[in-house]
């Protein structure tokens, strides 16, 4: 299936230096979009956890895919920095048609078994400190809120736009109290944004990838358990952005595997993985 035509769209992907965010940007580039990619890691500045990936890499990947990539260094945990990003983007491009938040720093310091405070994945809540909890809210839900409040005025004024929050489906318990709660908070923001934006012609929705073969998963030795590449969720977002009936999906958390069957796209290797489900 050929990518949809997004050549007239101005898109912004927050948290795009690597992982799912880079997959979103690449797929939007496949569809010919102009894509602003943002994150904290840059070739000319600091990089999170000293990792090699940077926003400039993603901008070049957008170009190579057929789009037009632009990068902007931004710490999305900061309201001031997020607002400054939006002011720059609107001055330069005039509008934002699609904004996607894929910011997630909750796994920083996680070595595949334990978090920096020594707690292992899934440690019962009564056996761990509550101190890291606020950190996970700052890792995902807060950046989603800050991006949404920064981009909403321009979309509301235009009476058009798509706001997509990358999270994870919380129909079932995800196995770790802090992780599950952070993802559930993001999903609840999706519903709230959708209700408040819909009367103004703007659609907000959630996007849930599966077990993604990210750079971090590869480095931790988890890539063999992955169900899909980062491009799969990206192609889901591109299909949603091109759907004239997208308003009907407002407020929902949509799974990449389900959307692949609706829109007919595949993963990078030509397969079409099913929706990822937690548990046996």
Secondary structure, 3 states (H helix, E strand, C coil): CCCCCCCCCEEEEECCCCHHHHHHHHHHHHCCCEEEEEECCCCCCCCHHHCCCCHHHHHHHHHHHCCEEEEEECCCCCHHHHHHHHHHHHHHHCCCCEEEECCCCCCCCCCCCECCCCCECCCCHHHCCCCHHHHHHHHCHHHHHHHHHHHHHHHHHHCCCEEEEEECCCCCCCCCHHHHHHHHHHHHHHHHHHHHHHCCCCEEEEEECCCECCHHHHHCCCHHHCCECHHHHHHHHHHHHCCCCHHHHCCCEEEHHHHHHHHCCCCCCCCCCCCCCCCC
